Amino acid sequence: MKIIAGPCQHETLAQSSEIAKECKRVCDKYGIEYYFKASFDKANRTNINGKRGAGIDATLTDFLALKVLLGVKTLTDVHDAVQVRRIERQFKDAVDVYQIPAFLCRQTDLIKAACDTDKVVNIKKGQFLAPWDVKGILSKTDGAKEVWITERGTSFGYNNLVVDFTGLQYMLDTYNTPIVYDISHSCQRPGANGDSSDGNRDYIPGLARASSALGITNFFIEVHADPDNAPSDGPNMLRLEDFEDTVKQIKVVSDAARGYNWL
């Protein structure tokens, strides 16, 4: 079992250290492999005024510090092949997993650049793709160390996402690669606030339990100590204080499902 957890975007070393330390403590307690995530640049913003992040230099310098201080593995988004090459040249040891954002999941040059490194590549399935369309994405990943596919919801009318659990089941049954469920973005309502996205973090625990019962064992959860004042994605980020209870629910349901031998 893996959990990828952290803030939407990196803000400060102190804040990311607080989040990573608590998430790692909880995951260690329940025997779960932990990856700290944060973005150095949120390039996909609702409008020009959206806050984007601390940038490559500041963020990945702090990632190196986090790895020394806490021994965590790290994940961050990349948006083009130039960024991948720059990170490999200047901050190679700062990142363990390159993440391809959902809106970029069909960008061939980006995927191939990430897969040509010695990093794991996590590709978020676009909100516009069917589960069976993922085979086309995977055809671009030859040579990769390891590839994960993340489900983060499908566009459902305007300003809304829906998670099709039959699609999750299809991907679990069809693709010989880890399937990750992004619980927090499944609760997002893109652009619903007009100048920013909305969402409802109250749905996170229920979706966590349901996906665990289905057989999902890898989870992506954005977490923040003060999500209501976060620079991005606050409404759908889990409060740090609620992280342990959510992980406990995942673990209890997952263990129970395996005990009944239906997985």
C-alpha positions, 0 to 999 in steps of 0.5 A, spaced: 500 500 500 502 506 498 499 513 500 502 520 496 500 526 501 502 533 501 499 540 499 497 542 493 503 547 492 509 548 496 509 554 500 515 554 505 520 548 508 517 549 515 510 548 512 512 542 508 516 539 514 510 539 518 505 536 513 511 531 511 513 529 518 505 527 520 504 524 514 510 519 515 508 518 522 501 516 520 503 511 514 509 508 518 504 507 524 500 503 519 505 500 515 504 504 509 509 506 504 509 514 504 511 519 498 510 526 500 507 531 494 507 538 492 508 542 486 513 547 484 508 550 479 501 550 478 501 551 471 494 550 470 490 555 473 483 558 473 485 565 471 491 569 470 491 571 478 491 564 480 497 563 485 502 558 482 507 556 487 515 557 489 518 555 483 523 549 481 529 552 485 526 554 492 521 548 492 526 542 490 532 545 494 527 544 500 525 537 497 533 535 498 532 538 505 526 534 507 529 528 504 535 529 509 531 531 515 525 526 514 527 521 509 521 521 505 520 520 498 518 525 494 513 527 488 512 533 484 509 535 477 512 536 471 509 540 465 514 539 459 520 536 457 525 542 458 523 542 466 524 534 466 531 535 463 533 541 468 531 537 474 535 531 472 541 536 471 540 540 477 536 537 482 536 529 480 536 527 487 530 531 490 525 527 486 523 520 486 517 520 482 515 525 476 507 526 475 504 528 469 498 532 470 491 530 468 491 535 462 498 533 460 497 526 460 497 525 452 503 529 451 508 524 448 514 528 448 513 530 456 511 522 457 517 520 454 522 525 457 520 523 464 520 515 462 527 516 460 529 517 467 531 513 472 524 515 476 517 512 477 512 516 473 505 517 475 500 519 470 494 522 472 488 520 467 485 526 464 478 528 466 476 527 459 479 520 458 475 513 458 478 508 462 480 504 456 483 510 453 489 509 458 492 503 453 494 509 449 498 513 454 501 506 456 504 505 449 508 511 450 512 509 456 517 504 454 523 504 458 520 507 464 522 504 471 515 504 473 509 507 471 503 509 475 496 511 473 492 515 477 484 516 477 482 523 479 475 523 476 471 525 470 468 531 467 461 531 469 457 537 466 460 544 468 464 545 474 463 538 476 467 531 477 464 524 478 468 518 479 466 512 476 468 506 480 466 501 474 472 505 471 477 503 477 475 496 477 476 496 469 483 499 470 485 494 476 483 488 472 486 490 465 492 494 466 499 491 469 501 497 473 499 500 479 492 504 479 492 510 484 486 513 486 486 521 487 481 522 493 482 529 494 481 531 487 475 527 486 471 532 491 473 538 486 469 542 482 473 545 477 472 553 476 466 553 480 468 559 484 468 563 478 475 565 479 478 559 483 476 551 484 471 549 489 470 542 492 468 539 498 473 535 503 467 532 507 467 526 501 474 524 502 473 519 508 467 516 504 470 515 498 477 512 501 473 507 504 469 505 498 475 505 494 479 500 499 473 496 499 473 495 491 481 493 491 485 500 491 491 500 495 494 506 492 492 513 494 493 520 493 490 525 498 492 533 498 493 535 505 494 542 508 494 544 516 490 550 514 486 548 507 481 554 508 487 559 507 491 555 502 493 558 495 490 553 491 485 547 492 483 549 499 476 546 499 478 539 497 484 538 501 484 534 507 485 537 514 492 535 516 489 533 523 484 528 520 489 525 516 490 519 521 483 518 522 482 517 514 488 513 513 485 508 519 479 507 515 483 506 509 487 500 512 481 497 516 476 497 510 482 494 506 484 489 511 477 487 512 476 486 504 482 481 504 479 477 509 473 476 506 477 473 500 473 477 494 479 481 492 
